[in-house]
Amino acid sequence: MKIFIPPIKCQGIKSKMVPWILDNVNISRNGKWIEPFLGSGVVGFNARPPIAEFSDLNPHIINFYHAVQHSEITPASVRVFLEREGECLARIGEDHYYTIRKRFNKEKNPLDFLFLSRACFNGIIRFNSKGEFNVPFCKKPDRFSKAYITKIVNQVRSFYELSCSREWNFSQIDFRLAIDCANGDDFIHCDPPYFGRHTDYFNSWNENDEIDLFKKLLSTKANFILSTWYGNEYRQNPVIEKYLKEFYILKQNHFYHVGAKESNRRPMIEALVLNFQPLELNLPKPETKQLILMEQKSRYRPHDNV
């Protein structure tokens, strides 16, 4: 499966996990895809559902994709913008990055947001308590080469072609409201912030949010998959035992390029939490409610027509 990488770069993007997640999707033919924590959008966009509700509390992610979908931002305008700002970055250096960051925090231009997501340290999207983007420069003034700009432009074009041929809606709403909108034919994919690992990417994520998410997922009539971390060499995710053991849990090793030094970057055991029996494991629900995924054939096929 060829994975479409969206134009907005986010830390911890799950591009390598997309086939694993989609292998376990179980959605009705008449259902819609619901994504309460859009982030980069890599899972939902690659699922290519005919009907989808994509939402996030971060307005800048929603505004960018909405603008592209409605041709307010085009591949051509992205190229012109990145060529101009990339040339300034190469000539002036990191001061230009901070000029763009200051301008974005004042004007909220979606193109500035795209620039920052591609030129900031490690692709981190993080905001302070005032809602200001505060990630430092990646220290690469030659970041926007012609090839790199073309790559981003092609990603914008691919997203536009996907979104304009489907009923995709983008909205800035709370995850509680997004999940409440689901019915029994729908499918929910949740990729919330990882409690206990990082917070304040746009709004803080705390244990009360975890409890509310658990209650909403426990009561929904829709099938869902929740992506979270299971553990690493130092500790396990306490949320799994406290709130998610009611469900099926699949595990897989995953490696994130997040730390500043390669030597500090460690593998993470990722988990998929499901409220339905895994499609290729025809077993009764175990008492421990934890299953290790070894190898599965794909059941869900993205809709490939553009």
C-alpha positions as CSV (number, residue, x, y, z in Angstrom):
1,M,0.0,0.0,0.0
2,K,1.4,3.4,-1.0
3,I,1.0,5.8,1.8
4,F,0.0,9.4,1.1
5,I,1.9,11.8,3.3
6,P,-0.1,14.9,4.0
7,P,1.4,18.4,3.6
8,I,1.2,19.4,7.3
9,K,4.2,17.8,9.1
10,C,3.5,16.7,12.7
11,Q,5.7,15.1,15.3
12,G,4.8,11.5,15.8
13,I,2.9,11.1,12.5
14,K,1.7,7.6,12.1
15,S,2.5,7.0,8.4
16,K,4.2,3.7,9.1
17,M,1.3,2.5,11.2
18,V,-1.4,3.3,8.5
19,P,-1.5,-0.3,7.0
20,W,-1.8,-1.8,10.5
21,I,-4.6,0.5,11.5
22,L,-6.5,0.1,8.2
23,D,-6.1,-3.7,8.4
24,N,-8.3,-3.6,11.4
25,V,-11.0,-1.0,10.3
26,N,-14.5,-2.4,10.3
27,I,-16.9,0.2,8.9
28,S,-20.4,-0.2,7.4
29,R,-20.8,0.6,3.7
30,N,-23.2,3.3,4.7
31,G,-21.2,4.7,7.5
32,K,-19.0,7.8,7.8
33,W,-15.5,8.1,9.1
34,I,-15.2,10.2,12.2
35,E,-11.8,11.5,13.3
36,P,-12.0,13.7,16.5
37,F,-8.2,14.3,16.7
38,L,-7.2,15.0,13.1
39,G,-3.5,16.0,13.6
40,S,-1.7,15.4,10.3
41,G,-4.7,13.4,8.9
42,V,-2.5,10.6,7.6
43,V,-4.8,7.8,8.8
44,G,-8.1,9.2,7.7
45,F,-6.8,10.6,4.4
46,N,-5.3,7.2,3.5
47,A,-8.6,5.4,4.5
48,R,-10.2,7.6,1.7
49,P,-13.7,7.2,3.1
50,P,-16.5,8.6,0.8
51,I,-18.0,10.5,3.8
52,A,-15.9,11.8,6.7
53,E,-16.1,14.2,9.6
54,F,-12.6,15.4,10.4
55,S,-12.2,17.6,13.5
56,D,-9.5,19.0,15.8
57,L,-9.4,21.7,18.5
58,N,-6.4,23.2,16.7
59,P,-7.9,25.7,14.3
60,H,-4.8,26.1,12.2
61,I,-4.9,22.5,11.0
62,I,-8.6,22.7,10.2
63,N,-8.2,26.1,8.5
64,F,-5.3,24.9,6.3
65,Y,-7.1,21.8,5.0
66,H,-10.4,23.7,4.6
67,A,-8.6,26.4,2.6
68,V,-7.0,23.8,0.3
69,Q,-10.3,21.8,-0.1
70,H,-12.1,25.0,-1.2
71,S,-9.2,26.3,-3.5
72,E,-8.4,29.2,-1.3
73,I,-4.9,27.7,-1.2
74,T,-3.8,26.0,-4.4
75,P,-0.7,24.0,-5.4
76,A,0.4,27.0,-7.4
77,S,0.0,29.5,-4.5
78,V,1.9,27.1,-2.2
79,R,4.8,26.9,-4.7
80,V,5.0,30.7,-5.1
81,F,4.8,31.2,-1.3
82,L,7.4,28.6,-0.4
83,E,9.8,29.7,-3.1
84,R,9.7,33.3,-1.9
85,E,9.9,32.5,1.8
86,G,12.4,29.7,1.3
87,E,14.7,32.1,-0.6
88,C,14.5,34.6,2.2
89,L,15.2,31.9,4.8
90,A,18.3,30.8,2.9
91,R,19.5,34.3,2.5
92,I,18.7,35.7,5.9
93,G,18.8,32.6,8.1
94,E,16.9,31.8,11.2
95,D,15.9,35.4,11.8
96,H,13.5,35.0,8.9
97,Y,11.9,31.9,10.5
98,Y,11.2,34.0,13.6
99,T,9.8,36.8,11.4
100,I,7.3,34.3,9.9
101,R,6.5,32.9,13.4
102,K,5.8,36.3,14.7
103,R,3.6,37.1,11.7
104,F,1.7,33.9,12.0
105,N,1.0,34.4,15.7
106,K,-0.5,37.8,14.7
107,E,-2.3,37.0,11.4
108,K,-2.9,33.2,11.6
109,N,-2.2,32.8,7.8
110,P,-2.5,29.0,6.9
111,L,0.5,29.3,4.5
112,D,2.6,30.6,7.3
113,F,1.4,27.6,9.4
114,L,2.5,25.3,6.6
115,F,5.9,27.0,6.5
116,L,6.4,26.7,10.2
117,S,5.4,23.1,10.3
118,R,8.1,22.4,7.7
119,A,10.8,24.6,9.2
120,C,10.5,24.2,12.9
121,F,12.4,21.8,15.1
122,N,11.4,18.1,14.5
123,G,8.0,19.0,13.1
124,I,6.7,19.8,16.5
125,I,3.3,21.6,16.5
126,R,3.2,23.3,19.9
127,F,1.6,26.4,21.3
128,N,2.0,28.3,24.6
129,S,-0.8,29.3,27.0
130,K,-1.6,32.4,24.8
131,G,-2.2,30.2,21.8
132,E,1.1,31.3,20.2
133,F,3.2,28.9,18.1
134,N,6.5,28.7,20.1
135,V,8.7,26.0,18.5
136,P,12.2,27.0,17.6
137,F,13.9,26.9,14.2
138,C,15.2,23.6,12.8
139,K,18.6,25.1,12.1
140,K,18.4,24.3,8.4
141,P,18.3,27.6,6.4
142,D,18.5,25.7,3.1
143,R,15.4,23.7,4.1
144,F,13.3,24.7,1.1
145,S,15.1,23.2,-1.9
146,K,13.3,23.0,-5.2
147,A,12.8,19.3,-4.8
148,Y,11.4,19.8,-1.2
149,I,9.0,22.5,-2.4
150,T,7.8,20.3,-5.3
151,K,7.2,17.4,-2.8
152,I,5.0,19.7,-0.6
153,V,3.2,21.1,-3.7
154,N,2.4,17.5,-4.8
155,Q,1.1,16.6,-1.4
156,V,-1.2,19.7,-1.5
157,R,-2.4,18.7,-4.9
158,S,-3.0,15.1,-3.9
159,F,-5.0,16.2,-0.8
160,Y,-7.1,18.5,-2.9
161,E,-7.9,15.8,-5.4
162,L,-8.9,13.4,-2.6
163,S,-11.0,15.9,-0.7
164,C,-12.9,17.5,-3.6
165,S,-14.2,14.2,-4.8
166,R,-15.6,13.1,-1.4
167,E,-17.9,14.4,1.2
168,W,-15.2,15.5,3.7
169,N,-16.1,18.1,6.3
170,F,-13.5,19.8,8.5
171,S,-14.5,21.4,11.7
172,Q,-13.0,22.8,14.9
173,I,-14.9,21.0,17.7
174,D,-14.3,19.2,20.9
175,F,-13.8,15.4,20.7
176,R,-16.8,14.9,22.9
177,L,-19.1,16.5,20.4
178,A,-17.5,14.7,17.5
179,I,-18.0,11.2,19.1
180,D,-21.6,12.1,20.1
181,C,-22.4,12.6,16.4
182,A,-21.5,8.9,15.6
183,N,-24.2,6.3,15.0
184,G,-24.0,2.5,14.7
185,D,-22.9,2.6,11.0
186,D,-20.1,5.0,11.6
187,F,-16.4,4.3,12.4
188,I,-14.3,6.4,14.8
189,H,-10.6,6.6,14.7
190,C,-9.1,8.3,17.7
191,D,-5.5,9.5,18.0
192,P,-5.6,11.7,21.1
193,P,-2.5,13.3,22.7
194,Y,-0.6,10.7,24.7
195,F,-1.3,11.3,28.4
196,G,1.9,11.2,30.5
197,R,4.2,11.8,27.5
198,H,3.6,15.2,26.0
199,T,1.0,17.9,26.3
200,D,0.2,21.4,25.3
201,Y,0.4,20.9,21.6
202,F,-2.6,23.2,21.3
203,N,-4.7,22.5,24.3
204,S,-3.5,20.6,27.4
205,W,-4.5,17.0,27.8
206,N,-5.1,15.7,31.3
207,E,-6.6,12.7,33.1
208,N,-10.0,14.3,33.1
209,D,-9.9,14.3,29.3
210,E,-8.8,10.6,29.3
211,I,-11.8,9.8,31.6
212,D,-14.2,11.7,29.3
213,L,-12.8,10.0,26.2
214,F,-13.2,6.6,27.9
215,K,-16.8,7.3,28.8
216,K,-17.6,8.5,25.3
217,L,-16.0,5.4,23.7
218,L,-17.6,3.1,26.1
219,S,-21.1,4.4,25.3
220,T,-20.8,4.9,21.5
221,K,-22.7,2.6,19.1
222,A,-20.0,3.0,16.5
223,N,-17.0,0.8,16.0
224,F,-13.8,2.5,17.0
225,I,-10.0,2.2,17.0
226,L,-8.0,4.3,19.4
227,S,-4.3,4.7,18.8
228,T,-2.2,5.1,21.9
229,W,1.2,4.1,23.4
230,Y,1.4,0.8,25.3
231,G,4.8,1.2,26.8
232,N,8.6,1.5,26.4
233,E,11.7,0.1,28.0
234,Y,11.1,2.3,31.1
235,R,7.3,2.1,31.8
236,Q,3.8,1.2,30.6
237,N,1.0,3.5,29.9
238,P,-1.1,3.7,33.1
239,V,-4.2,4.7,31.0
240,I,-4.3,1.2,29.5
241,E,-4.9,-0.5,32.9
242,K,-7.1,2.2,34.4
243,Y,-9.5,2.9,31.5
244,L,-8.9,0.8,28.4
245,K,-8.8,-2.8,29.6
246,E,-12.5,-3.1,28.8
247,F,-11.5,-3.4,25.1
248,Y,-9.4,-5.5,22.8
249,I,-5.8,-4.3,22.6
250,L,-3.3,-5.0,19.8
251,K,0.3,-4.2,20.2
252,Q,3.2,-3.4,17.8
253,N,6.7,-1.9,18.1
254,H,7.1,1.5,16.5
255,F,10.1,3.8,16.3
256,Y,9.6,7.6,16.6
257,H,12.2,10.2,15.4
258,V,11.5,12.7,18.1
259,G,14.6,13.1,20.3
260,A,17.2,15.7,19.5
261,K,19.9,13.0,19.2
262,E,19.7,9.7,17.4
263,S,21.1,7.9,20.4
264,N,18.2,9.1,22.6
265,R,15.5,7.9,20.2
266,R,13.9,4.7,21.5
267,P,11.3,2.3,20.2
268,M,7.8,2.6,21.6
269,I,5.2,-0.2,21.8
270,E,2.1,1.2,20.2
271,A,-1.4,-0.1,20.9
272,L,-4.6,-0.2,19.0
273,V,-7.7,-0.3,21.3
274,L,-10.8,-1.7,19.7
275,N,-14.4,-2.2,20.9
276,F,-15.0,-5.0,18.4
277,Q,-13.3,-8.3,17.9
278,P,-10.2,-8.0,15.7
279,L,-11.2,-9.0,12.2
280,E,-8.6,-11.7,11.5
281,L,-8.6,-13.2,15.0
282,N,-11.7,-15.3,15.3
283,L,-11.5,-15.9,19.0
284,P,-13.8,-15.2,21.9
285,K,-13.0,-12.1,23.9
286,P,-10.3,-13.0,26.3
287,E,-10.4,-12.3,30.0
288,T,-7.3,-10.2,29.8
289,K,-8.7,-8.4,26.7
290,Q,-5.2,-8.1,25.3
291,L,-4.1,-9.7,22.0
292,I,-0.8,-9.4,20.3
293,L,-1.1,-8.8,16.6
294,M,1.3,-11.0,14.6
295,E,0.2,-11.0,11.0
296,Q,-3.1,-10.1,9.4
297,K,-4.6,-9.9,5.9
298,S,-6.1,-6.6,5.1
299,R,-9.9,-6.4,5.4
300,Y,-10.5,-2.7,4.9
301,R,-9.7,-1.3,1.4
302,P,-9.4,2.4,1.0
303,H,-11.6,3.8,-1.8
304,D,-9.0,4.5,-4.5
305,N,-11.1,6.5,-6.9
306,V,-10.0,10.2,-6.8
